[in-house]
Each structure stands twice: as structure tokens, then as C-alpha cells.
Amino acid sequence: MTKSEGAYVKVTSFLAIVFLFSMTSVVMAHHGTTGYDMTNMVTLEKATITEIEWTNPHCQIRFDVTNSKGELEHWDLEAPPPSMLAPREWTRKSLQAGDIVKIEFHGAKNGSPFGIIQRVTFPNGKILRAYPDR
């Protein structure tokens, strides 16, 4: 094998390894709904939006709500990617920090403050659906 052939093999091998590692990170970032109770809908009134991440592979919606004991709870919900929300009339600015809304979602099976959002209802009655109603 010549020097140039050896260099070609090294570069090709390196690029193949980089490609494989980049693909595994994409696969690991995507997950299913097994950690969520998809049979039970949680509804929280007067949720105050604290942060929105309009990103792939999933948008994140964070909010605070006061529980029945008067304690502030911090929640983090997964939403579809922007490409799935846009056809349902969502935009980057649909929800803003400080908005007070009703949020419906499927909560985590282990009781932690995480979930998958289903819909948001604004005080004026406008509804944004993250997924088609079942």
C-alpha cells in the first residue's frame, strides 16, 4: 500500500466513524411515549409559562403552577417539533413567558413533573392542539 492509499484509508475510516457517532446521537435523542401515562389526561388551570424552546427534535414548554397545597410546581412538557406544530397554527411566539393558560397533557408514569403536551387553552378560548384529538 502506498502512502497516499494509506492516508485515504485513514481519512475514509475517520469519516465513517464520525458519521456513525453522529447517527447514534440522533437516534438516542428520539424516544417514545413509554414513560408517560397516555391513558390519563392531566389538566392544570392557571399555568404560567416560563420558557419555550422551539427546537428539534422536540419543543419544550416549561411552566409553573400552584398545587392544592399552595406550593409552586415547575413543569416541563415535551411537544412535537416545529415542523409538526406549524400546521396546527403554532408559531415561535404562540406562547410567551408570563402567559397564563390552561394546559392539558399526559403526565409521567413515575409522578415527576414531566409530560407530553396535548393542548393549550388561552383565556380568550383559543385552543392550540399539539396532536390531533383522539
MDTraj code that builds the backbone (N, CA, C; nanometers):
import mdtraj as md
import numpy as np

residues = "MET THR LYS SER GLU GLY ALA TYR VAL LYS VAL THR SER PHE LEU ALA ILE VAL PHE LEU PHE SER MET THR SER VAL VAL MET ALA HIS HIS GLY THR THR GLY TYR ASP MET THR ASN MET VAL THR LEU GLU LYS ALA THR ILE THR GLU ILE GLU TRP THR ASN PRO HIS CYS GLN ILE ARG PHE ASP VAL THR ASN SER LYS GLY GLU LEU GLU HIS TRP ASP LEU GLU ALA PRO PRO PRO SER MET LEU ALA PRO ARG GLU TRP THR ARG LYS SER LEU GLN ALA GLY ASP ILE VAL LYS ILE GLU PHE HIS GLY ALA LYS ASN GLY SER PRO PHE GLY ILE ILE GLN ARG VAL THR PHE PRO ASN GLY LYS ILE LEU ARG ALA TYR PRO ASP ARG".split()
xyz = np.array([
    [0.0849, -0.1172, 0.0000],
    [0.0000, 0.0000, 0.0000],
    [0.0897, 0.1238, 0.0000],
    [0.0570, 0.2193, -0.0869],
    [0.1362, 0.3419, -0.0938],
    [0.0943, 0.4364, 0.0179],
    [0.1762, 0.5409, 0.0351],
    [0.1460, 0.6397, 0.1382],
    [0.0120, 0.7081, 0.1134],
    [-0.0161, 0.7417, -0.0115],
    [-0.1424, 0.8108, -0.0419],
    [-0.2623, 0.7177, -0.0210],
    [-0.2448, 0.5888, -0.0518],
    [-0.3538, 0.4939, -0.0275],
    [-0.3798, 0.4796, 0.1220],
    [-0.2730, 0.4746, 0.2003],
    [-0.2860, 0.4639, 0.3456],
    [-0.3559, 0.5856, 0.4048],
    [-0.3204, 0.7037, 0.3550],
    [-0.3852, 0.8264, 0.4018],
    [-0.5333, 0.8257, 0.3649],
    [-0.5650, 0.7782, 0.2454],
    [-0.7044, 0.7704, 0.2004],
    [-0.7853, 0.6773, 0.2911],
    [-0.7275, 0.5633, 0.3244],
    [-0.7956, 0.4674, 0.4117],
    [-0.8186, 0.5292, 0.5503],
    [-0.7194, 0.6000, 0.6030],
    [-0.7335, 0.6627, 0.7346],
    [-0.8433, 0.7695, 0.7342],
    [-0.8423, 0.8541, 0.6327],
    [-0.9427, 0.9605, 0.6248],
    [-1.0821, 0.9009, 0.6079],
    [-1.0952, 0.8018, 0.5206],
    [-1.2243, 0.7375, 0.4978],
    [-1.2744, 0.6700, 0.6254],
    [-1.1865, 0.6022, 0.6950],
    [-1.2247, 0.5363, 0.8204],
    [-1.2685, 0.6386, 0.9249],
    [-1.1929, 0.7463, 0.9347],
    [-1.2267, 0.8517, 1.0300],
    [-1.3651, 0.9101, 1.0004],
    [-1.3912, 0.9416, 0.8749],
    [-1.5208, 0.9982, 0.8364],
    [-1.6350, 0.9001, 0.8627],
    [-1.6109, 0.7718, 0.8394],
    [-1.7137, 0.6705, 0.8653],
    [-1.7465, 0.6646, 1.0146],
    [-1.6448, 0.6722, 1.0975],
    [-1.6656, 0.6692, 1.2427],
    [-1.7426, 0.7934, 1.2884],
    [-1.7035, 0.9105, 1.2379],
    [-1.7739, 1.0342, 1.2727],
    [-1.9207, 1.0246, 1.2316],
    [-1.9471, 0.9736, 1.1128],
    [-2.0843, 0.9579, 1.0643],
    [-2.1640, 0.8657, 1.1565],
    [-2.1066, 0.7524, 1.1931],
    [-2.1776, 0.6576, 1.2790],
    [-2.2099, 0.7178, 1.4154],
    [-2.1142, 0.7897, 1.4735],
    [-2.1401, 0.8526, 1.6027],
    [-2.2464, 0.9608, 1.5918],
    [-2.2463, 1.0361, 1.4834],
    [-2.3481, 1.1402, 1.4682],
    [-2.4862, 1.0784, 1.4541],
    [-2.4982, 0.9659, 1.3896],
    [-2.6273, 0.8996, 1.3737],
    [-2.6775, 0.8428, 1.5064],
    [-2.5894, 0.7911, 1.5891],
    [-2.6347, 0.7360, 1.7171],
    [-2.6868, 0.8457, 1.8080],
    [-2.6295, 0.9667, 1.8013],
    [-2.6806, 1.0742, 1.8864],
    [-2.8209, 1.1147, 1.8442],
    [-2.8506, 1.1120, 1.7146],
    [-2.9855, 1.1437, 1.6673],
    [-3.0832, 1.0372, 1.7145],
    [-3.0458, 0.9127, 1.7015],
    [-3.1338, 0.8033, 1.7427],
    [-3.1572, 0.8076, 1.8927],
    [-3.0536, 0.8349, 1.9704],
    [-3.0694, 0.8383, 2.1152],
    [-3.1533, 0.9576, 2.1596],
    [-3.1508, 1.0670, 2.0832],
    [-3.2286, 1.1846, 2.1210],
    [-3.3780, 1.1604, 2.1040],
    [-3.4156, 1.0728, 2.0141],
    [-3.5566, 1.0466, 1.9909],
    [-3.6007, 0.9275, 2.0760],
    [-3.7154, 0.9398, 2.1354],
    [-3.7658, 0.8331, 2.2216],
    [-3.9161, 0.8255, 2.2078],
    [-3.9733, 0.7253, 2.2666],
    [-4.1172, 0.7046, 2.2563],
    [-4.1917, 0.7628, 2.3743],
    [-4.3131, 0.7137, 2.3932],
    [-4.4002, 0.7649, 2.4992],
    [-4.4132, 0.6681, 2.6162],
    [-4.3261, 0.5694, 2.6234],
    [-4.3410, 0.4663, 2.7268],
    [-4.3310, 0.5205, 2.8690],
    [-4.2664, 0.6328, 2.8889],
    [-4.2538, 0.6893, 3.0230],
    [-4.3727, 0.7735, 3.0656],
    [-4.4701, 0.7887, 2.9765],
    [-4.5856, 0.8738, 3.0042],
    [-4.7139, 0.7921, 3.0111],
    [-4.8070, 0.8378, 3.0936],
    [-4.9370, 0.7715, 3.1064],
    [-5.0290, 0.8255, 2.9971],
    [-5.0312, 0.7572, 2.8843],
    [-5.1080, 0.8025, 2.7684],
    [-5.2578, 0.7735, 2.7827],
    [-5.2977, 0.7074, 2.8920],
    [-5.4399, 0.6781, 2.9141],
    [-5.5062, 0.7827, 3.0033],
    [-5.4275, 0.8718, 3.0612],
    [-5.4806, 0.9693, 3.1554],
    [-5.4385, 1.1101, 3.1144],
    [-5.5349, 1.2001, 3.1032],
    [-5.5067, 1.3392, 3.0695],
    [-5.5033, 1.4226, 3.1970],
    [-5.3967, 1.4979, 3.2146],
    [-5.3834, 1.5897, 3.3278],
    [-5.4225, 1.7287, 3.2777],
    [-5.5028, 1.7988, 3.3548],
    [-5.5418, 1.9357, 3.3197],
    [-5.5003, 2.0276, 3.4331],
    [-5.4209, 2.1289, 3.4005],
    [-5.3790, 2.2270, 3.5003],
    [-5.4254, 2.3649, 3.4558],
    [-5.5034, 2.4275, 3.5408],
    [-5.5540, 2.5628, 3.5152],
    [-5.4517, 2.6647, 3.5646],
    [-5.4550, 2.7817, 3.5093],
    [-5.3715, 2.8938, 3.5532],
    [-5.2233, 2.8586, 3.5571],
    [-5.1775, 2.7924, 3.4528],
    [-5.0348, 2.7627, 3.4391],
    [-4.9654, 2.8861, 3.3823],
    [-4.8557, 2.9258, 3.4437],
    [-4.7799, 3.0415, 3.3966],
    [-4.6599, 2.9930, 3.3159],
    [-4.6585, 3.0254, 3.1883],
    [-4.5487, 2.9849, 3.1005],
    [-4.4208, 3.0537, 3.1468],
    [-4.3132, 2.9759, 3.1588],
    [-4.1845, 3.0331, 3.1995],
    [-4.0807, 3.0285, 3.0878],
    [-4.0930, 2.9299, 2.9980],
    [-3.9928, 2.9183, 2.8906],
    [-4.0455, 2.8283, 2.7796],
    [-4.0098, 2.8625, 2.6572],
    [-4.0412, 2.7806, 2.5400],
    [-3.9115, 2.7574, 2.4648],
    [-3.8854, 2.6333, 2.4292],
    [-3.7723, 2.6010, 2.3411],
    [-3.8311, 2.5518, 2.2095],
    [-3.8180, 2.6297, 2.1051],
    [-3.8713, 2.5998, 1.9718],
    [-3.7591, 2.5316, 1.8948],
    [-3.7371, 2.4024, 1.9216],
    [-3.6213, 2.3314, 1.8675],
    [-3.6585, 2.1902, 1.8235],
    [-3.5673, 2.1291, 1.7513],
    [-3.5771, 1.9877, 1.7146],
    [-3.4917, 1.9072, 1.8111],
    [-3.5186, 1.7835, 1.8415],
    [-3.6239, 1.7029, 1.7825],
    [-3.7596, 1.7241, 1.8489],
    [-3.7638, 1.7960, 1.9629],
    [-3.8906, 1.8246, 2.0302],
    [-3.8843, 1.9648, 2.0873],
    [-3.9948, 2.0347, 2.0810],
    [-4.0060, 2.1619, 2.1517],
    [-4.0280, 2.1308, 2.2999],
    [-3.9907, 2.2230, 2.3856],
    [-4.0119, 2.2078, 2.5295],
    [-4.0933, 2.3262, 2.5780],
    [-4.1896, 2.2994, 2.6631],
    [-4.2718, 2.4037, 2.7231],
    [-4.2582, 2.3895, 2.8741],
    [-4.2100, 2.4950, 2.9368],
    [-4.1925, 2.4932, 3.0820],
    [-4.2899, 2.5929, 3.1438],
    [-4.3481, 2.5534, 3.2559],
    [-4.4440, 2.6412, 3.3221],
    [-4.4461, 2.6134, 3.4710],
    [-4.5023, 2.7083, 3.5433],
    [-4.5219, 2.6961, 3.6875],
    [-4.6713, 2.6947, 3.7153],
    [-4.7081, 2.6230, 3.8194],
    [-4.8472, 2.6196, 3.8637],
    [-4.8469, 2.5987, 4.0152],
    [-4.9447, 2.6563, 4.0820],
    [-4.9573, 2.6383, 4.2267],
    [-5.0450, 2.5165, 4.2527],
    [-4.9931, 2.4223, 4.3330],
    [-5.0696, 2.2999, 4.3603],
    [-5.1726, 2.3235, 4.4714],
    [-5.2457, 2.2192, 4.5060],
    [-5.3538, 2.2306, 4.6056],
    [-5.3025, 2.2661, 4.7453],
    [-5.1726, 2.2456, 4.7704],
    [-5.1133, 2.2804, 4.8995],
    [-5.0596, 2.4237, 4.9009],
    [-5.0748, 2.4943, 4.7877],
    [-5.0242, 2.6308, 4.7785],
    [-4.8771, 2.6383, 4.7411],
    [-4.8193, 2.5246, 4.7024],
    [-4.6772, 2.5197, 4.6664],
    [-4.6604, 2.5380, 4.5156],
    [-4.5553, 2.6084, 4.4784],
    [-4.5255, 2.6303, 4.3371],
    [-4.4581, 2.5066, 4.2789],
    [-4.5119, 2.4559, 4.1690],
    [-4.4531, 2.3406, 4.0997],
    [-4.3997, 2.3867, 3.9644],
    [-4.2846, 2.3344, 3.9276],
    [-4.2225, 2.3640, 3.7986],
    [-4.2411, 2.2424, 3.7086],
    [-4.3014, 2.2613, 3.5923],
    [-4.3298, 2.1531, 3.4991],
    [-4.2518, 2.1706, 3.3698],
    [-4.2233, 2.0586, 3.3047],
    [-4.1512, 2.0571, 3.1767],
    [-4.2231, 1.9599, 3.0844],
    [-4.2797, 2.0118, 2.9761],
    [-4.3542, 1.9280, 2.8828],
    [-4.2838, 1.9187, 2.7487],
    [-4.2903, 1.8008, 2.6923],
    [-4.2383, 1.7771, 2.5583],
    [-4.3496, 1.8068, 2.4590],
    [-4.3119, 1.8667, 2.3470],
    [-4.4071, 1.8946, 2.2391],
    [-4.3457, 1.8454, 2.1084],
    [-4.4260, 1.8329, 2.0048],
    [-4.3711, 1.7925, 1.8751],
    [-4.2712, 1.8967, 1.8239],
    [-4.1961, 1.8620, 1.7211],
    [-4.1026, 1.9583, 1.6619],
    [-4.1787, 2.0710, 1.5908],
    [-4.1115, 2.1829, 1.5650],
    [-4.1767, 2.2948, 1.4968],
    [-4.2465, 2.2556, 1.3663],
    [-4.1887, 2.1644, 1.2923],
    [-4.2480, 2.1248, 1.1637],
    [-4.3843, 2.0576, 1.1806],
    [-4.4104, 1.9988, 1.2968],
    [-4.5419, 1.9381, 1.3232],
    [-4.6375, 2.0374, 1.3892],
    [-4.5837, 2.1348, 1.4616],
    [-4.6693, 2.2328, 1.5280],
    [-4.7193, 2.3406, 1.4317],
    [-4.6363, 2.3806, 1.3379],
    [-4.6723, 2.4895, 1.2456],
    [-4.8040, 2.4650, 1.1715],
    [-4.8303, 2.3460, 1.1182],
    [-4.9589, 2.3242, 1.0507],
    [-5.0796, 2.3328, 1.1449],
    [-5.0546, 2.3279, 1.2745],
    [-5.1629, 2.3378, 1.3741],
    [-5.1711, 2.4786, 1.4328],
    [-5.1183, 2.5745, 1.3579],
    [-5.1248, 2.7174, 1.3909],
    [-5.0337, 2.7614, 1.5053],
    [-4.9366, 2.6794, 1.5420],
    [-4.8378, 2.7213, 1.6406],
    [-4.7296, 2.8013, 1.5680],
    [-4.6731, 2.8982, 1.6392],
    [-4.5554, 2.9694, 1.5911],
    [-4.4574, 2.9798, 1.7075],
    [-4.3412, 3.0298, 1.6760],
    [-4.2394, 3.0512, 1.7794],
    [-4.2929, 3.1425, 1.8910],
    [-4.3902, 3.2278, 1.8574],
    [-4.4412, 3.3255, 1.9538],
    [-4.5824, 3.2939, 2.0032],
    [-4.6316, 3.1745, 1.9772],
    [-4.7666, 3.1380, 2.0229],
    [-4.7794, 3.1464, 2.1743],
    [-4.6783, 3.1009, 2.2428],
    [-4.6730, 3.1085, 2.3889],
    [-4.5534, 3.1945, 2.4268],
    [-4.5739, 3.2808, 2.5227],
    [-4.4672, 3.3681, 2.5704],
    [-4.4543, 3.3524, 2.7216],
    [-4.3337, 3.3716, 2.7713],
    [-4.3138, 3.3699, 2.9164],
    [-4.4091, 3.4715, 2.9792],
    [-4.4787, 3.4287, 3.0823],
    [-4.5753, 3.5138, 3.1507],
    [-4.7198, 3.4867, 3.1121],
    [-4.7420, 3.4198, 2.9976],
    [-4.8790, 3.3837, 2.9588],
    [-4.9396, 3.2908, 3.0638],
    [-5.0662, 3.3119, 3.0947],
    [-5.1378, 3.2246, 3.1886],
    [-5.2433, 3.1492, 3.1090],
    [-5.2325, 3.0170, 3.1094],
    [-5.3152, 2.9321, 3.0230],
    [-5.3594, 2.8057, 3.0968],
    [-5.4523, 2.7354, 3.0344],
    [-5.4874, 2.6000, 3.0798],
    [-5.4072, 2.5042, 2.9924],
    [-5.3426, 2.4060, 3.0547],
    [-5.2610, 2.3094, 2.9814],
    [-5.3132, 2.1690, 3.0083],
    [-5.3284, 2.0924, 2.9009],
    [-5.3700, 1.9522, 2.9113],
    [-5.2585, 1.8662, 2.8534],
    [-5.2232, 1.7617, 2.9275],
    [-5.1094, 1.6789, 2.8869],
    [-5.1178, 1.5408, 2.9496],
    [-5.0339, 1.4525, 2.8988],
    [-5.0173, 1.3188, 2.9563],
    [-4.8931, 1.3247, 3.0445],
    [-4.9111, 1.2961, 3.1736],
    [-4.8023, 1.3071, 3.2693],
    [-4.7120, 1.1856, 3.2738],
    [-4.5988, 1.2041, 3.3396],
    [-4.5025, 1.0956, 3.3569],
    [-4.5619, 0.9871, 3.4460],
    [-4.5340, 0.8629, 3.4124],
    [-4.5850, 0.7500, 3.4917],
    [-4.5299, 0.7500, 3.6335],
    [-4.4079, 0.8013, 3.6510],
    [-4.3458, 0.7977, 3.7832],
    [-4.3857, 0.9163, 3.8718],
    [-4.4760, 1.0009, 3.8226],
    [-4.5247, 1.1122, 3.9034],
    [-4.4376, 1.2364, 3.9014],
    [-4.3279, 1.2337, 3.8290],
    [-4.2414, 1.3512, 3.8208],
    [-4.3088, 1.4592, 3.7350],
    [-4.2650, 1.5842, 3.7471],
    [-4.3330, 1.6945, 3.6779],
    [-4.2939, 1.7079, 3.5299],
    [-4.3152, 1.6025, 3.4564],
    [-4.2856, 1.5986, 3.3135],
    [-4.4066, 1.5414, 3.2414],
    [-4.4159, 1.5708, 3.1129],
    [-4.5259, 1.5157, 3.0362],
    [-4.5155, 1.5468, 2.8887],
    [-4.6164, 1.5014, 2.8152],
    [-4.6289, 1.5297, 2.6719],
    [-4.7546, 1.6137, 2.6540],
    [-4.7372, 1.7321, 2.6014],
    [-4.8494, 1.8251, 2.5880],
    [-4.9514, 1.7756, 2.4861],
    [-5.0766, 1.8021, 2.5145],
    [-5.1843, 1.7718, 2.4195],
    [-5.2435, 1.9015, 2.3645],
    [-5.2798, 1.9939, 2.4556],
    [-5.3344, 2.1210, 2.4068],
    [-5.3207, 2.2305, 2.5125],
    [-5.3273, 2.3540, 2.4632],
    [-5.3214, 2.4740, 2.5460],
    [-5.4468, 2.5554, 2.5162],
    [-5.5125, 2.6043, 2.6217],
    [-5.6295, 2.6899, 2.6037],
    [-5.5998, 2.8263, 2.6661],
    [-5.6179, 2.9302, 2.5856],
    [-5.5940, 3.0670, 2.6302],
    [-5.7195, 3.1226, 2.6973],
    [-5.7054, 3.2285, 2.7782],
    [-5.8217, 3.2876, 2.8452],
    [-5.9333, 3.3303, 2.7485],
    [-5.8972, 3.3652, 2.6245],
    [-5.9989, 3.4068, 2.5270],
    [-6.0682, 3.2881, 2.4598],
    [-6.0314, 3.1651, 2.5003],
    [-6.0930, 3.0446, 2.4452],
    [-6.0180, 2.9812, 2.3297],
    [-5.9177, 3.0498, 2.2768],
    [-5.8393, 2.9930, 2.1666],
    [-5.7665, 2.8677, 2.2147],
    [-5.7699, 2.7633, 2.1321],
    [-5.7049, 2.6363, 2.1662],
    [-5.5967, 2.6060, 2.0641],
    [-5.4792, 2.5707, 2.1138],
    [-5.3711, 2.5201, 2.0293],
    [-5.3538, 2.3725, 2.0612],
    [-5.3674, 2.2890, 1.9601],
    [-5.3507, 2.1446, 1.9775],
    [-5.2113, 2.1048, 1.9302],
    [-5.1444, 2.0241, 2.0107],
    [-5.0122, 1.9751, 1.9724],
    [-5.0231, 1.8504, 1.8858],
    [-5.1267, 1.7727, 1.9101],
    [-5.1526, 1.6487, 1.8357],
    [-5.3011, 1.6459, 1.8014],
    [-5.3403, 1.5698, 1.7010],
    [-5.4840, 1.5564, 1.6739],
    [-5.5543, 1.4958, 1.7955],
    [-5.6741, 1.5436, 1.8242],
    [-5.7512, 1.4851, 1.9348],
    [-5.7835, 1.3409, 1.9023],
    [-5.7810, 1.2576, 2.0050],
    [-5.8092, 1.1147, 1.9857],
    [-5.9547, 1.0873, 2.0053],
])
top = md.Topology()
chain = top.add_chain()
for i, resn in enumerate(residues, 1):
    res = top.add_residue(resn, chain, resSeq=i)
    for name in ("N", "CA", "C"):
        top.add_atom(name, md.element.get_by_symbol(name[0]), res)
traj = md.Trajectory(xyz[None], top)
